[in-house]
Amino acid sequence: MDFRITEEQERLRQRCLDLAADFATRSDAHDRDASHPVENYDRLRAEGFLALTIARSFGGLGFDFLSHTLAYEALGQGCPATALAFNMHASVVMPLMQSPEVTPEAKQYVADLVVRRGKMIGGNFSEPGTTSLMGERPLTVRARPVEGGYSITGRKMFASMLEATDYVLVMAYPEDATSPTAGMLLLVPRGAPGRSVNANWDTLGMRATRSDSLVLDDCRVPDSAVLYRSDDTRPFRLAFLNWFWGSYTAVYLGLAVAAYDEIRRVVKHRQPQGYAQPLACHPDVRRHIATMSASLEAARFCTYHSAWLSDTQGATPETTAALYRAKYLVGEAVSSITRTALTLGGAHGIFKGSRLEQLFRDGALAEIQPPPADFCLWNVGIYELGLDPADLMPPLRGL
Ligand SMILES: Cc1cc2nc3c(=O)[nH]c(=O)nc-3n(C[C@H](O)[C@H](O)[C@H](O)COP(=O)(O)OP(=O)(O)OC[C@H]3O[C@@H](n4cnc5c(N)ncnc54)[C@H](O)[C@@H]3O)c2cc1C
């Protein structure tokens, strides 16, 4: 293993830390109101982040996946919800830009939208019945061919920053397909006829991602809206696991860093009445800080390593296992660090508006965020034991 953070990556990280410091000033207000952090999106847009990882040949800035990871770890330290939702753009745009299954014309179309016209794109693959318990996800949203385009009907769910983006990339089942694993990706503009939003995202954490439900009722889009279609979407999903799922890991890593930094600040400043030293000098507090630092560093290095493998090897089984391992470790680190930080902060830290309280709630989603912790372990176990998934019993009896 030989990876270094280059000077260019260090400069990118510093820029993101500066942005994060600004985003942090509005984070609790957006969390309280569950509002779209549009000023943050506008700043990211103005600073070129929509095209951060798009290849230079398409006019983008050409940063690799490790750079993206460093950037989103830094952004996640300011307002985790901003970083998580904004990452949806790269998470769906990059597979389109890099997949050999997407035509050069479709890639150019996306590059024109994003690089030249500064359009922000969200992604909505999930539906109310979506689960990672099954190897594949049956789609209920249907795309029916009509004169000059498609009519899309059905209900999607969990679409981050849905009302703030210019487009949402929707995964639908082509009505004329026969294979159960078929799917297509269609670009639906915000004002498309037949498109509406059920604003039901009133959640425990990551409230400002506003991951609302998308309702499509005979929603009409032109043929040019179809950016990808396959009778078997599984290879596409697997080849771009780094973007579809791995890119969110860095955001949660940043959240763990934020909680760790905040509790260190608190214990260094809080001097209990009647004592000559701050809480930081208490041996139990020092021990807790030490265990937090160990789990944070382990999670950080596994995350960087998985990103480096992704850049250097592509989607090999080793990379895929490393991405799952990193997500699992980051989920564990976030859960233990935010919990311990809340405990060390005491009752002073549980009020609304407290950074520790917000990070605790946002952090509660780390192990739930796909790929969920058990799903990561399921996949790492199969890889480590060299098993063929086809030989394994399903975890639950099927219908
Ligand atoms: C903050 C946030 C933002 C999101 N944004 C978007 C978005 O913008 N676009 C989008 O399309 N989707 C988005 N999603 C949705 C997400 O991608 C999933 O589709 C959704 O979380 C699936 O629902 P679930 O977690 O209830 O389902 P499940 O995967 O069924 O999870 C239910 C339970 O099963 C467990 N489980 C799952 N698989 C296994 C396994 N193999 N072994 C053991 N246990 C397992 C889980 O740990 C969990 O306990 C977002 C989700 C979150 C939390």
The ligand as a Gaussian input file, in Angstrom:
#p B3LYP/6-31G(d) Opt

LIG

0 1
 C      -30.180000      10.178000       4.858000
 C      -30.605000       9.318000       3.715000
 C      -30.626000       9.854000       2.436000
 C      -31.039000       9.081000       1.349000
 N      -31.043000       9.654000       0.103000
 C      -31.438000       8.919000      -0.954000
 C      -31.486000       9.492000      -2.264000
 O      -31.170000      10.677000      -2.462000
 N      -31.900000       8.722000      -3.292000
 C      -32.264000       7.422000      -3.119000
 O      -32.616000       6.786000      -4.102000
 N      -32.254000       6.849000      -1.895000
 C      -31.835000       7.552000      -0.811000
 N      -31.832000       6.977000       0.435000
 C      -32.487000       5.654000       0.626000
 C      -31.573000       4.490000       0.694000
 O      -30.705000       4.469000      -0.431000
 C      -32.325000       3.149000       0.826000
 O      -33.055000       2.872000      -0.304000
 C      -33.234000       3.058000       1.975000
 O      -32.542000       3.454000       3.141000
 C      -33.730000       1.610000       2.116000
 O      -34.641000       1.518000       3.175000
 P      -34.320000       0.700000       4.504000
 O      -33.000000       1.185000       5.028000
 O      -35.490000       0.841000       5.392000
 O      -34.283000      -0.800000       3.963000
 P      -33.472000      -2.128000       4.244000
 O      -32.250000      -2.151000       3.417000
 O      -34.458000      -3.219000       4.014000
 O      -33.078000      -2.122000       5.759000
 C      -33.966000      -2.621000       6.750000
 C      -33.190000      -3.430000       7.766000
 O      -32.614000      -4.588000       7.157000
 C      -31.225000      -4.667000       7.477000
 N      -30.507000      -5.283000       6.349000
 C      -30.517000      -4.886000       5.076000
 N      -29.755000      -5.716000       4.323000
 C      -29.255000      -6.657000       5.159000
 C      -28.419000      -7.800000       4.986000
 N      -27.959000      -8.143000       3.787000
 N      -28.100000      -8.546000       6.074000
 C      -28.601000      -8.228000       7.293000
 N      -29.418000      -7.163000       7.499000
 C      -29.720000      -6.394000       6.464000
 C      -30.815000      -3.216000       7.692000
 O      -29.653000      -3.131000       8.499000
 C      -32.027000      -2.662000       8.392000
 O      -31.977000      -3.029000       9.751000
 C      -31.425000       7.730000       1.551000
 C      -31.399000       7.170000       2.834000
 C      -30.980000       7.955000       3.909000
 C      -30.957000       7.323000       5.267000

